[in-house]
Amino acid sequence: MEKIIIEGKSRLKGEVTISGAKNAAVAILPATILINGVCTIENIPDISDIKAYCKILETIGVKINKISKNTLEIDTTKINSIEAPLDLTSKFRASYYLAGALLGRCHHAIIGMPGGCKLGARPMDQHIKAFEALGADVEIEKGKIEVEARKLKGTSIYLDIVSVGATINAMLASVLAEGTTTIENAAKEPHIVDLANFLNKMGANIMGAGTDRIRIQGVKALKKEGTYSVVPDQIEAGTFMLAAVATRGDITIKNCITKHLESITAKIIEMGANVEDIGGDTIRVTANSRPTKVNIKTLPYPGFPTDLQPQMGVVMSIAKGTSVINESIWDSRFQYTEELNRMGAKIMAQGKVAIFEGVDKLVGAPVSATDLRAGAALIIAGIVAEGKTEVLNVEHIDRGYENIEEKFKKLGAKITRVKE
Ligand code: UD1
């Protein structure tokens, strides 16, 4: 077990380069199953969720050659099983994309019911609705989900809830289906567009990704080879933007797509800090004074992302005035507020609403990363706080952030990782 130790009260200053997007990479990796060939994926973040995904893919016959830290060559010509190991798939949420990808290619898939961050109930009814609409039978038994179709036939799928996962699974299952599929009320997140770009580059015919109506014209096969580079991570970029505001810092963030950061930028400006688009996929965030209160409601893209809610919570906990967060996506995403309260914050959370009475300062304490983004938020809190903070359960953070302590260290944080 490892923990992160931070000596606080640093003002972050300097440059940071954003890695490839976790949520795009965990969709593109299983999507390579549809290729039945060899492709090279660049700008893959070096994080534990990717390592776990590679391990699962290897158990079903995929050959993965690590060309460099962030580039993988993936050969899916010899898939030899439609059943992914239960113990591995149930460990993290994005393993559910194997269901859509294996269904698309082999018309049959068995995976463990997926796990992931404990953010509240995470049903799969919309994924199932999409698979069934395309002609598959779905059975859930003993912690497994099995999907099977004699033939996949294009259809119209209306999602009752805007779901990233269900949108992606519907895309994966319909790329090689017969005829045209439309996904209505689709999610519009950047990783959905990135997956569509990858699949189209490989010969798929997907239109409208990034809008709430995606149309997929089924094709007989995809190209047998190709190269693709994963989009930069919107959430990692937002994490560093909010770290700049929290520490009254000056951070230049390279390799980010400013369009993806509009909702965050708007809130940062509302809090009195500056965001400058300096071109070439680079923005600079500067903050010279204590942030002022702000209210947010998390929403599907292009709204404020739930995955930046905890990091924003740190800024609110030290802002001038009282701020409110309305979490509209997950039922249980305020566990980190108890950890921040141990550091002197004054947060009252109930259900899907939290009220942040801004305090002058936070004080270092031992805290626990309750989930991935909560962990990133606690690191920011530790950098802001007076004295020493120890962040436990860092394995959650390693699921989604590449080299996080090195990136913060380069910006001036006094941060180290030690074995417990
Ligand atoms: C993805 C992200 C996660 C992010 C979330 C919302 C990945 C790997 N993970 O998760 O980091 O927090 O989007 O932006 O990309 N729902 C249903 N039925 C379903 C599916 C979802 O009711 O069949 C509900 C969920 O309970 C939740 C909401 O829909 O309340 C959104 O979930 P969804 O967009 O599916 O999230 P994930 O794809 O799991």
Residues whose N, C-alpha, C, O or C-beta is under 5 A from the ligand:
A	BS01	UD1	N23 A94 A121 R122 P123 M124 D125 Q126 H127 I161 V162 S163 V164 G165 A166 T306 D307 I329 W330
